[in-house]
């Protein structure tokens, strides 16, 4: 077995055993934070737009896929960050940062 094949197998193993489970835990936490009364969930569009993407050999991203809310036409790319960081008119109601912090605390990452 050559070095490239060994590296490919190692990358797959690291992805499957470490990176992907971390990303899925963050996704689950973010979706949980977007449930219930905290954000007055109406359609769940923002919650469902939190996705995991494998973007490279050892790279996974968790974030929003821009989706239009069917009820009011607003894009999750706009109102997701508005909830996370707040605006001049509304306080921050973080949902992603607490999910990352919970996974870090749980797994000591």
N, C-alpha and C positions, 0 to 999 in steps of 0.2 A: 504494500500500500504506500503510495507516494505522499509527500507532505501536504499537497493540496487536498487530497482525499481525507487525510487525518484532520486537517483544519475544518473542512466542511462538516465532518461528523461531530467535531467538538462544538462548532457553532450551533448546529442543530440541537445538541444536547443542552447547551447553556440556554438556548432560546426556550426549549420545551420545559426545562426543569426550574429555571430561575426568572428570566425576563418576562415571559408571557404570563406566568402566574402572578407576578407583581403587578403587571399592567391590568390584568383582569380584576385583581383586588381593588386597585385604584378606581377602575371603572365602576365596580359594584358600589364602592363607597360614595363616589360622586353621584351615582343614580339614587342611592339611598338618601343622600343629602338633598336631592331635588324632589323628594317625595313628601307628601303630607302638607301640613298647614304652614310651614315656615315660608314657603314661597307662594302660597295660595295657588297650587297647581290646578290648572284648568284642563289642559289638553295632553300634557306629558311630552310635548314635542321636544322641549329642551332636554329632558331626561333621556329620551330615546336617541337624541343626537350625540350623546357621549359615546364615542367609539374608540376601539383599539385598532391601531394600524402598525403592521410590521413594515418599517421603512428602510431597513438595511439588514446586513448579515447579523449584526448584534445590536440592533436598534429597534425599539418599540416606542410608539407614541400613544398617549391617551389624550383625547381632546374632542372638540366639537366638530361635527360635520355641519356645514351651513345648510339649514333646512328652513323652509318657510312654515310658519305656524298656520294651519288651515283655518283657524278661527279669525285671526286678525292680519295675516300676511306678513307679520314681523319676522325677521331672520334671526335664527339662533345665534348667528355670528355677531349680532348687535346686542341682543338682550342677555345672552349668556355672560359676557364680560360685565355688563351693567349690573347684574346680580352679584357677581363675584367681587367686583371692586367698588361698586356704588357709583353714583353720579352726583351732580350738584343738587339734584332733587330727591334722591333716595339714598339711604345708607347702604353700605356693603352688606350683602348676605352671602358670605363665601360658601361655596359648595365643592370646589375642586381642591383648594389648598388644605382644608380639613381632611379630605380623603387621602391626600398624599401624606400628610402628617400622621394619620392613623396607621397607614401601612408602614411608614418609617418606624414608628414606635413599636408596632407589632413585630416587625421583622428586623429591627435595628439596622436599617439600611442607611 
